[in-house]
Amino acid sequence: MTLTLLQFDFPVAGPWGNEMAIAYTELAYQLAQTPGLIWKIWTENPDTQEAGGIYLFEDEASAERYAQEHTARLQAFGIDNIRAKQFTVNQPLTKITRGYLPVTA
């Protein structure tokens, strides 16, 4: 299995912390159903007014499909300057440094 990491970040004025958790709980449950998604880490930096996420997908095709969908969703929210990057996960090195990977990886 070739795991793919997807990194998103974009400018946003908030909400942050618990307010973000409350505001986006429903979206989080929807994203959890994304085909090929193993996990997502939600990121936020109120000091730089940025938010985003780090996603692990089962394969490159799932990551690419999601990147297109999520970019369109963010643009529909009026968000510009969206940055998305894809990386292949080096599984042997990630396991040594205790990165969480699925058991089948």
DSSP file (Angstrom, degrees, kcal/mol; ACC not computed):
  #  RESIDUE AA STRUCTURE BP1 BP2  ACC     N-H-->O    O-->H-N    N-H-->O    O-->H-N    TCO  KAPPA ALPHA  PHI   PSI    X-CA   Y-CA   Z-CA
    1    1 A M              0   0    0      0, 0.0     2,-0.9     0, 0.0    58,-0.1   0.000 360.0 360.0 360.0 126.1    0.0    0.0    0.0
    2    2 A T        -     0   0    0     56,-0.2    58,-0.2    88,-0.0     2,-0.2  -0.840 360.0-151.9 -96.6 103.6    1.4    3.4   -1.0
    3    3 A L        -     0   0    0     -2,-0.9    86,-2.2    86,-0.3     2,-0.4  -0.495   6.0-154.7 -77.5 143.9    0.2    5.9    1.6
    4    4 A T  E     -AB  57  88A   0     53,-2.1    53,-3.2    84,-0.2     2,-0.4  -0.979   2.4-152.8-124.3 130.0   -0.2    9.5    0.6
    5    5 A L  E     -AB  56  87A   0     82,-3.1    82,-2.6    -2,-0.4     2,-0.4  -0.842   9.6-163.1 -98.7 135.3    0.0   12.5    2.9
    6    6 A L  E     -AB  55  86A   0     49,-2.5    49,-3.0    -2,-0.4     2,-0.5  -0.981   1.6-163.9-120.9 129.4   -2.0   15.6    2.0
    7    7 A Q  E     -AB  54  85A   0     78,-3.0    78,-2.3    -2,-0.4     2,-0.4  -0.961   8.4-178.8-117.3 126.1   -1.2   18.9    3.6
    8    8 A F  E     +AB  53  84A   0     45,-2.8    45,-2.0    -2,-0.5     2,-0.3  -0.963   7.1 163.9-120.6 139.4   -3.6   21.9    3.4
    9    9 A D  E     +AB  52  83A   0     74,-2.0    74,-2.7    -2,-0.4    43,-0.2  -0.974   4.4 161.5-149.7 152.1   -3.3   25.4    4.8
   10   10 A F  E     -A   51   0A   0     41,-2.2    41,-2.2    -2,-0.3     2,-0.2  -0.984  42.5 -89.9-161.8 155.5   -5.1   28.6    4.1
   11   11 A P  E     +A   50   0A   0      0, 0.0     2,-0.3     0, 0.0    39,-0.3  -0.537  50.7 159.5 -75.4 139.2   -5.7   32.0    5.6
   12   12 A V        -     0   0    0     37,-2.6    -2,-0.0    -2,-0.2    67,-0.0  -0.980  43.2-136.8-157.6 149.8   -8.8   32.3    7.9
   13   13 A A        -     0   0    0      1,-0.4     3,-0.1    -2,-0.3    37,-0.1   0.305  60.7-142.1 -93.0   8.8   -9.9   34.6   10.6
   14   14 A G        -     0   0    0      1,-0.3    -1,-0.4    35,-0.1     2,-0.2  -0.662  47.7-139.9 117.1-175.5  -11.2   31.8   12.9
   15   15 A P        -     0   0    0      0, 0.0     2,-0.3     0, 0.0    -1,-0.3   0.468  51.8-166.5 -75.3 169.1  -12.9   30.5   14.9
   16   16 A W    >>  -     0   0    0     -2,-0.2     3,-1.3    -3,-0.1     4,-0.7  -0.840  39.0 -11.7-126.6 160.7  -10.2   28.8   17.0
   17   17 A G  H 3> S-     0   0    0     -2,-0.3     4,-2.2     1,-0.3     3,-0.3  -0.195 128.5  -1.1  57.7-132.4   -9.9   26.2   19.7
   18   18 A N  H 3> S+     0   0    0      1,-0.2     4,-2.4     2,-0.2    -1,-0.3   0.834 133.5  57.9 -62.9 -33.4  -13.1   24.9   21.2
   19   19 A E  H <> S+     0   0    0     -3,-1.3     4,-2.5     2,-0.2    -1,-0.2   0.898 107.5  47.9 -63.7 -38.7  -15.1   27.3   19.1
   20   20 A M  H  X S+     0   0    0     -4,-0.7     4,-2.4    -3,-0.3    -2,-0.2   0.923 109.7  53.1 -64.8 -43.6  -13.6   25.7   15.9
   21   21 A A  H  < S+     0   0    0     -4,-2.2     4,-0.5     1,-0.2    -2,-0.2   0.909 112.9  43.5 -58.9 -43.0  -14.4   22.3   17.3
   22   22 A I  H >< S+     0   0    0     -4,-2.4     3,-0.8     1,-0.2     4,-0.4   0.931 114.5  49.4 -67.6 -45.4  -18.0   23.2   17.8
   23   23 A A  H 3< S+     0   0    0     -4,-2.5     4,-0.2     1,-0.2    -2,-0.2   0.825 120.8  34.1 -64.1 -32.8  -18.4   25.0   14.5
   24   24 A Y  T 3X S+     0   0    0     -4,-2.4     4,-2.6     1,-0.1    -1,-0.2   0.219  81.7 105.8-113.6  14.9  -16.9   22.1   12.5
   25   25 A T  H <> S+     0   0    0     -3,-0.8     4,-2.1    -4,-0.5     5,-0.2   0.935  84.8  47.9 -59.2 -46.8  -18.0   19.0   14.3
   26   26 A E  H  > S+     0   0    0     -4,-0.4     4,-1.9     1,-0.2    -1,-0.2   0.917 112.3  49.5 -61.7 -43.0  -20.6   18.1   11.6
   27   27 A L  H  > S+     0   0    0     -4,-0.2     4,-3.0     1,-0.2     5,-0.2   0.900 107.3  55.6 -61.7 -40.6  -18.0   18.7    8.9
   28   28 A A  H  X S+     0   0    0     -4,-2.6     4,-2.0     1,-0.2    -1,-0.2   0.912 107.3  48.9 -59.5 -43.0  -15.5   16.5   10.7
   29   29 A Y  H  < S+     0   0    0     -4,-2.1     4,-0.4     2,-0.2    -1,-0.2   0.888 112.2  49.1 -64.6 -37.5  -18.1   13.6   10.8
   30   30 A Q  H >< S+     0   0    0     -4,-1.9     3,-1.4     1,-0.2    -2,-0.2   0.930 110.7  49.6 -65.4 -44.9  -18.7   14.1    7.1
   31   31 A L  H >< S+     0   0    0     -4,-3.0     3,-2.2     1,-0.3    -2,-0.2   0.833  98.9  67.1 -64.0 -31.7  -14.9   14.1    6.3
   32   32 A A  T 3< S+     0   0    0     -4,-2.0    -1,-0.3     1,-0.3    -2,-0.2   0.713  97.0  56.0 -61.4 -18.9  -14.5   10.9    8.3
   33   33 A Q  T <  S+     0   0    0     -3,-1.4    -1,-0.3    -4,-0.4    -2,-0.2   0.380  77.2 129.3 -92.9   3.3  -16.6    9.2    5.6
   34   34 A T    X   -     0   0    0     -3,-2.2     3,-1.9     1,-0.1     2,-0.1  -0.399  68.7-109.4 -62.9 125.9  -14.2   10.3    2.8
   35   35 A P  T 3  S+     0   0    0      0, 0.0    31,-0.1     0, 0.0    -1,-0.1  -0.345 100.5  10.6 -58.1 129.8  -13.2    7.3    0.7
   36   36 A G  T 3  S+     0   0    0      1,-0.3    22,-2.5    21,-0.1     2,-0.4   0.274  91.3 134.9  86.8 -10.6   -9.6    6.4    1.2
   37   37 A L  E <   +C   57   0A   0     -3,-1.9    -1,-0.3    20,-0.2    20,-0.2  -0.584  26.6 175.9 -75.6 127.3   -9.1    8.7    4.2
   38   38 A I  E     -     0   0A   0     18,-3.3     2,-0.3     1,-0.4    -1,-0.2   0.854  65.4 -27.3 -92.9 -49.1   -7.2    7.0    7.1
   39   39 A W  E     -C   56   0A   0     17,-1.2    17,-2.6     2,-0.0    -1,-0.4  -0.985  50.1-147.5-159.5 164.6   -7.0   10.0    9.4
   40   40 A K  E     -C   55   0A   0     -2,-0.3     2,-0.5    15,-0.2    15,-0.2  -0.998   5.2-155.4-135.9 139.3   -6.9   13.8    9.5
   41   41 A I  E     -C   54   0A   0     13,-3.0    13,-2.3    -2,-0.4     2,-0.4  -0.979  20.3-139.7-110.1 123.8   -5.2   16.1   12.0
   42   42 A W  E     -C   53   0A   0     -2,-0.5     2,-0.3    11,-0.2    11,-0.3  -0.689  20.9-162.6 -84.2 132.9   -6.8   19.6   12.2
   43   43 A T  E     +C   52   0A   0      9,-2.2     9,-2.0    -2,-0.4     2,-0.3  -0.884  13.5 170.2-119.8 149.6   -4.3   22.4   12.4
   44   44 A E  E     -C   51   0A   0     -2,-0.3     7,-0.2     7,-0.2   -28,-0.1  -0.985  16.2-175.4-155.3 146.3   -4.8   26.1   13.4
   45   45 A N  E >>> -C   50   0A   0      5,-2.8     5,-1.8    -2,-0.3     4,-1.0  -0.764   1.1-176.1-144.0  94.4   -2.6   29.1   14.2
   46   46 A P  T 345S+     0   0    0      0, 0.0     3,-0.2     0, 0.0    -1,-0.1   0.829  83.6  61.9 -60.9 -31.2   -4.5   32.1   15.5
   47   47 A D  T 345S+     0   0    0      1,-0.2    -2,-0.0     2,-0.1     0, 0.0   0.879 116.6  28.8 -63.8 -37.9   -1.3   34.2   15.5
   48   48 A T  T <45S-     0   0    0     -3,-0.6    -1,-0.2     2,-0.2     3,-0.1   0.408 107.6-122.6-101.6   0.5   -0.8   33.8   11.8
   49   49 A Q  T  <5 +     0   0    0     -4,-1.0   -37,-2.6     1,-0.2     2,-0.3   0.924  66.7 133.7  57.7  47.9   -4.5   33.5   11.0
   50   50 A E  E   < +AC  11  45A   0     -5,-1.8    -5,-2.8   -39,-0.3     2,-0.3  -0.949  28.2 171.4-128.0 148.7   -4.0   30.1    9.3
   51   51 A A  E     +AC  10  44A   0    -41,-2.2   -41,-2.2    -2,-0.3     2,-0.3  -0.905  17.4 119.4-142.4 171.8   -5.8   26.8    9.5
   52   52 A G  E     -AC   9  43A   0     -9,-2.0    -9,-2.2    -2,-0.3     2,-0.3  -0.964  40.7-105.9 166.9-147.5   -5.7   23.6    7.6
   53   53 A G  E     -AC   8  42A   0    -45,-2.0   -45,-2.8    -2,-0.3     2,-0.5  -0.984   7.9-128.4-170.6 160.5   -5.0   19.9    8.1
   54   54 A I  E     -AC   7  41A   0    -13,-2.3   -13,-3.0    -2,-0.3     2,-0.4  -0.992  33.9-170.4-118.1 124.9   -2.7   17.0    7.6
   55   55 A Y  E     -AC   6  40A   0    -49,-3.0   -49,-2.5    -2,-0.5     2,-0.5  -0.906  16.1-152.6-121.1 142.5   -4.4   14.0    6.0
   56   56 A L  E     -AC   5  39A   0    -17,-2.6   -18,-3.3    -2,-0.4   -17,-1.2  -0.977  19.7-173.0-114.8 125.3   -3.3   10.4    5.5
   57   57 A F  E     -AC   4  37A   0    -53,-3.2   -53,-2.1    -2,-0.5   -20,-0.2  -0.823  33.4-125.1-116.6 155.0   -4.9    8.5    2.5
   58   58 A E  S    S+     0   0    0    -22,-2.5     2,-0.3    -2,-0.3   -56,-0.2   0.764  91.4   0.3 -65.6 -27.3   -4.6    4.9    1.4
   59   59 A D  S  > S-     0   0    0    -23,-0.2     4,-1.7   -55,-0.1   -55,-0.1  -0.974  73.4-102.8-159.4 166.5   -3.5    6.0   -2.1
   60   60 A E  H  > S+     0   0    0     -2,-0.3     4,-2.8     1,-0.2     5,-0.2   0.863 114.8  57.6 -64.4 -39.3   -2.6    8.9   -4.3
   61   61 A A  H  > S+     0   0    0      1,-0.2     4,-2.4     2,-0.2    -1,-0.2   0.906 107.1  47.7 -62.4 -42.2   -5.9    8.8   -6.3
   62   62 A S  H  > S+     0   0    0      2,-0.2     4,-2.4     1,-0.2    -1,-0.2   0.910 113.1  48.9 -64.1 -42.0   -8.0    9.2   -3.1
   63   63 A A  H  X S+     0   0    0     -4,-1.7     4,-2.6     2,-0.2    -2,-0.2   0.916 112.3  47.9 -63.7 -43.8   -5.8   12.1   -1.9
   64   64 A E  H  X S+     0   0    0     -4,-2.8     4,-1.9     2,-0.2    -2,-0.2   0.915 111.5  49.7 -64.3 -43.5   -6.0   13.8   -5.3
   65   65 A R  H  X S+     0   0    0     -4,-2.4     4,-2.0    -5,-0.2    -1,-0.2   0.924 113.7  46.1 -61.2 -45.0   -9.8   13.4   -5.5
   66   66 A Y  H  X S+     0   0    0     -4,-2.4     4,-3.4     1,-0.2     5,-0.3   0.902 107.5  57.4 -65.8 -40.9  -10.1   14.8   -2.0
   67   67 A A  H  X S+     0   0    0     -4,-2.6     4,-2.1     1,-0.2    -1,-0.2   0.903 109.4  45.7 -57.4 -42.2   -7.8   17.7   -2.7
   68   68 A Q  H  X S+     0   0    0     -4,-1.9     4,-2.0     2,-0.2    -1,-0.2   0.926 115.4  46.2 -66.6 -44.9  -10.0   18.8   -5.6
   69   69 A E  H  X S+     0   0    0     -4,-2.0     4,-2.2     1,-0.2    -2,-0.2   0.923 115.1  46.1 -63.2 -45.2  -13.2   18.5   -3.6
   70   70 A H  H  X S+     0   0    0     -4,-3.4     4,-2.8     2,-0.2     5,-0.2   0.879 109.7  53.6 -70.5 -37.6  -11.8   20.3   -0.5
   71   71 A T  H  X S+     0   0    0     -4,-2.1     4,-2.4    -5,-0.3    -1,-0.2   0.933 110.8  47.3 -60.3 -45.0  -10.3   23.1   -2.6
   72   72 A A  H  X S+     0   0    0     -4,-2.0     4,-2.0     2,-0.2    -2,-0.2   0.896 111.9  51.0 -62.0 -41.0  -13.8   23.7   -4.2
   73   73 A R  H  X S+     0   0    0     -4,-2.2     4,-1.2     2,-0.2    -2,-0.2   0.934 111.4  46.8 -62.6 -46.9  -15.4   23.6   -0.7
   74   74 A L  H  <>S+     0   0    0     -4,-2.8     5,-2.4     1,-0.2     3,-0.4   0.901 111.1  51.5 -63.4 -40.8  -13.0   26.1    0.7
   75   75 A Q  H ><5S+     0   0    0     -4,-2.4     3,-1.6     1,-0.2    -1,-0.2   0.873 105.3  56.0 -63.6 -36.2  -13.4   28.4   -2.3
   76   76 A A  H 3<5S+     0   0    0     -4,-2.0    -1,-0.2     1,-0.3    -2,-0.2   0.791 103.2  55.7 -65.2 -27.3  -17.2   28.2   -1.8
   77   77 A F  T 3<5S-     0   0    0     -4,-1.2    -1,-0.3    -3,-0.4    -2,-0.2   0.457 126.5-105.4 -80.3  -1.5  -16.6   29.4    1.7
   78   78 A G  T < 5S+     0   0    0     -3,-1.6     2,-0.4     1,-0.3    -3,-0.2   0.647  71.7 147.3  87.0  16.6  -14.9   32.4    0.2
   79   79 A I      < +     0   0    0     -5,-2.4    -1,-0.3    -6,-0.1     2,-0.2  -0.746  21.4 180.0 -91.9 130.0  -11.3   31.3    1.1
   80   80 A D        +     0   0    0     -2,-0.4     0, 0.0   -69,-0.2     0, 0.0  -0.607  54.9  49.4-115.3 178.3   -8.5   32.1   -1.3
   81   81 A N  S    S+     0   0    0     -2,-0.2     2,-0.4     1,-0.2    -1,-0.2   0.887  70.9 176.3  56.6  43.8   -4.7   31.4   -1.2
   82   82 A I        -     0   0    0     -3,-0.2     2,-0.5   -72,-0.1   -72,-0.2  -0.654  14.0-160.2 -81.0 129.6   -5.3   27.7   -0.5
   83   83 A R  E     +B    9   0A   0    -74,-2.7   -74,-2.0    -2,-0.4     2,-0.4  -0.958  13.2 174.7-115.0 125.8   -2.1   25.7   -0.4
   84   84 A A  E     +B    8   0A   0     -2,-0.5     2,-0.4   -76,-0.2   -76,-0.2  -0.998   2.6 179.8-132.0 132.4   -2.3   21.9   -0.9
   85   85 A K  E     -B    7   0A   0    -78,-2.3   -78,-3.0    -2,-0.4     2,-0.4  -0.986  12.8-151.8-132.6 142.3    0.7   19.6   -1.2
   86   86 A Q  E     +B    6   0A   0     -2,-0.4     2,-0.3   -80,-0.2   -80,-0.2  -0.910  15.2 179.5-113.5 142.7    0.9   15.8   -1.6
   87   87 A F  E     -B    5   0A   0    -82,-2.6   -82,-3.1    -2,-0.4     2,-0.4  -0.989  28.6-124.1-137.8 145.9    3.7   13.6   -0.4
   88   88 A T  E     -B    4   0A   0     -2,-0.3     2,-0.5   -84,-0.2   -84,-0.2  -0.763  35.7-122.2 -83.6 137.1    4.3    9.8   -0.5
   89   89 A V        -     0   0    0    -86,-2.2     2,-1.2    -2,-0.4   -86,-0.3  -0.693   8.2-140.3 -84.9 126.7    4.9    8.4    3.0
   90   90 A N     >  -     0   0    0     -2,-0.5     4,-2.2     1,-0.2     5,-0.2  -0.749  23.3-170.0 -82.7  98.0    8.2    6.7    3.6
   91   91 A Q  H  > S+     0   0    0     -2,-1.2     4,-2.5     1,-0.2     5,-0.2   0.880  74.4  54.1 -66.2 -43.2    6.8    3.9    5.7
   92   92 A P  H  > S+     0   0    0      0, 0.0     4,-1.5     0, 0.0    -1,-0.2   0.932 115.2  40.6 -58.9 -44.3   10.0    2.3    7.1
   93   93 A L  H  > S+     0   0    0      1,-0.2     4,-1.7     2,-0.2    -2,-0.2   0.881 113.2  54.6 -70.9 -36.8   11.3    5.6    8.4
   94   94 A T  H  <>S+     0   0    0     -4,-2.2     5,-3.1     1,-0.2    -1,-0.2   0.890 106.8  51.5 -63.4 -39.4    7.9    6.7    9.7
   95   95 A K  H ><5S+     0   0    0     -4,-2.5     3,-1.5     3,-0.2    -1,-0.2   0.895 106.6  53.9 -64.6 -39.3    7.6    3.5   11.7
   96   96 A I  H 3<5S+     0   0    0     -4,-1.5    -1,-0.2     1,-0.3    -2,-0.2   0.892 110.8  45.9 -61.4 -39.2   11.0    4.0   13.3
   97   97 A T  T 3<5S-     0   0    0     -4,-1.7    -1,-0.3     1,-0.0    -2,-0.2   0.183 120.7-109.0 -93.7  18.9    9.9    7.5   14.5
   98   98 A R  T < 5 +     0   0    0     -3,-1.5    -3,-0.2     1,-0.2     2,-0.2   0.723  54.8 169.0  65.8  28.2    6.6    6.2   15.7
   99   99 A G      < -     0   0    0     -5,-3.1     2,-0.6    -6,-0.2    -1,-0.2  -0.515  43.2-109.4 -67.2 137.5    4.3    7.7   13.1
  100  100 A Y        +     0   0    0     -2,-0.2    -1,-0.1     0, 0.0    -5,-0.1  -0.594  50.6 164.8 -75.6 114.4    0.8    6.3   13.3
  101  101 A L        -     0   0    0     -2,-0.6   -45,-0.0    -6,-0.0    -3,-0.0  -0.922  43.4 -92.9-125.5 152.6    0.2    4.1   10.2
  102  102 A P    >   -     0   0    0      0, 0.0     3,-1.7     0, 0.0   -64,-0.0  -0.306  36.8-116.2 -62.1 151.2   -2.5    1.5    9.6
  103  103 A V  T 3  S+     0   0    0      1,-0.3    -2,-0.0     2,-0.1     0, 0.0   0.819 114.3  55.0 -59.2 -33.4   -1.5   -2.0   10.6
  104  104 A T  T 3         0   0    0      1,-0.2    -1,-0.3     0, 0.0     0, 0.0   0.572 360.0 360.0 -78.7  -8.5   -1.8   -3.2    7.0
  105  105 A A    <         0   0    0     -3,-1.7    -1,-0.2   -14,-0.0    -2,-0.1   0.499 360.0 360.0 -73.7 360.0    0.7   -0.6    5.8
